[in-house]
Amino acid sequence: MAPPKTDLAASDTYISLFKSIGLSQAKAAEAAKNAKSANILRNLIASYDLTEAHLDEKQATVVTALAGQLAKTESVEPSEQAFAVSAILQGKLKSVDQVNAAVKYLEIFKAPINELEFDTECGVGFSITSEELYDAITSYIRENSVTGWPNLGSVISGVKASPALRWANPLEVKNAVEKVFAETFGAKEVAKPKAKDPKKEKAPQPTATTSESDSGSSSSNRKPVFEEGFMGALHKPGENPQIKPELREQHLRATNGQVWTRFPPEPNGYLHIGHSKAIFVNFGYAAHHGGKCYLRFDDTNPEKEEARYFESIIEVVRWLGFEPWKITYSSDYFDQLYNLAIELIKRDKAYVCHCTQEQIKADRGEKISAPKACVHRSRPIQESLDEFKKMTDGYYRPKEANLRMKMDLTDGNPQMWDLTAYRVLDASHHRTLDKWKIYPTYDYTHCLVDSFENISHSLCTTEFIASRQSYEWLCDALDVYKPRQSEFGRLNLQGTINSKRKILQLVEEGYVSGWDDPRLYTLIALRRRGVPPGAILSFVSTLGVSTAASNIQIARFEQSVRQYLEGSAPRLFMVMRPLKVIIENVSDDYLVMVDKPFHPKNPQLGSAQIPFTRTIYIDADDFRLEDSKDYFRLAPGKSVGLFQAPYPITCTSYKTDSATGEVTEIFCRLEDSGTPPKPKAYIQWVAEHASSGSPVRIDETRIFHPLFKSDNPLAAVPDFKADISSNSMEVIKGAMVEVSFWPLAKRSIADALKEARARSAKAKAIPGAGSHDANTPEVTPEQLVGKECIRFQGLRVAYLAVDSDSRLGALAEPSDVTPGVRQGDYLVLNRIASLKEDAGKGM
């Protein structure tokens, strides 16, 4: 259907109006053609007084594009429209492509808008060095198995379409791709005329072989993630510029020229999968360079901090395999921060403001216009000192007074518009108790504590790009050592949520059992599910580190976990839905002890002996009443092999339930005489043998499916809860596993505990390591080892781990006591990840 047309009179009116904001005659006429978008453009011009905004033609074109995009959606409210217009006026949105991205973002994320996240998604301030572009293209070629120059066009298109390089200059991308191709595949050859003798025109097989060989060599010799791309381009200690040379010298003396980093979480919630990247980057980069990494709690907001979060964060960091150099708190430095605030006022770089929050927002332009100076900005220094003292003494209530930094209102960066340094809070602090009535903000605290701790590399995610300017301004304003802030792209998993507020809703409203529900992607939930910490770090390392955000599907994460477990998880026979099999041609006391390795390709995992007896159990899916040519497992009159068992079995008869018709027992013959039939398939089994405790009966096996139905729950209407799946967990009762589960369980716990104790002892032996505070929660090696350490592959079933709900008495017994089932036991397994599809099994 053609778009609605405007009448001629209205069109002429619109054209004159549109020309008044800077559009040419032709572009104004084009903009007036569609009634809906023209009407929206007219409203934008009137609402934001754009005729007086002195737009150039390019800005006017971008505003027109915004109107066109708004005409296609009804999901962008006036407040979000105002935000977009403001971004254009500030010069943040400069192209039609950026406007398109902005409208898509505003359709999903509502006011108040996270400016830093918006800027990142829309390419505001995007920059990429030639080295970073080169590394990104090299990675693309490697990951997509590009073979040569014939793929040039598709590679250029693919690179441009990748999220990491969406905002890169197209010409620079093209030139960089051609450079990488020339270095990888040699100079581009001019097309040769077709040879007369087709035999001499043999396909360049050696070239292909060489290319594959080179690719393999490149992969095997690939640099560590900390030496390539974004991480490899980081400055060396001491190269970060200082306002005074002696600051650099003092810093290098304190650090001995080492890399010093920090992981600075807020203790107001549980860490999620995205935090694993920040932990990996900060701890890993320091370790790779023989440096040190602090775990520093940013505890400047006592209203939201809880003791349980401090302990959980320490436990998670150590569970992931990292030992902090020191555990510190921003509150360790409250006295120093306070004294520097006084110094900042004395230097006329800060003032006490009594404006309301609404007035402060209005002065900052409400994201539409340029900021205005606060009425208190020019107050005398002594007056601000006196007012700050009154804030400290509790004279003011919360929001009645703030200390604001006197920055640069003419700068285009909102992070330079007089940020708050201190605010009044009526809250008791977990460490300083009631000593303080005022608390420093993140924007004031973060850079100064980095300076106090001599951090060489302040590594954070890209939503803090704009904060780098204010970070450096404050250090220079106080003449203190200035660390270098560098930003990397955050890690996001599609199909889940990480918002603390939204997860709390799920918990409180009963959609999940708690913050550690295995369907969530908090790190305590992944731990409970049984995901090994090494698998998480392997996943993050494989993704690499760049300035682009990593938006990864859950399936890719689970595939990474599956690959990690493939070679490390012991394999046990397991039947999910047991079907009893009686072997009729052996005696009641028939017993053969079968030697069975835990992994066919990893002898280091050891082996075990399991019983093979007259009564065994197979999976109900391994038996059919009706046979077919393409079916190779058990059926009446048919033989099948049993993994590791001495002979195959043949079904001779079966029993069924008279009410349901379901098969309840199978009777078989053991083919132990003469020449046994050669089976076309093998199935797993577990034997009934009371004296050895076989089989091990599983009370619950919990199979987890995605909690949400889509990749973007936040887009659901009316809210994210509408996207919750009603089939996210399946509970199977009565599964069975081989009896070697018990010694494996006990050994798994013992090995994990031994490793945790050794790591703890090694960390404590490092001179100078430790916490500033004796009250810091002490995470013992025992806390790092839970039932989830008992992991295995249920052969042809899934990767599984023991859940924390389980009660296993044998685990508490001395090592010389033979493990087994005890009174009161309750065994629950969680599926960590499914297996690859097995065509023979049909799974």
Disulfide bonds with the S-S distance in Angstrom:
none
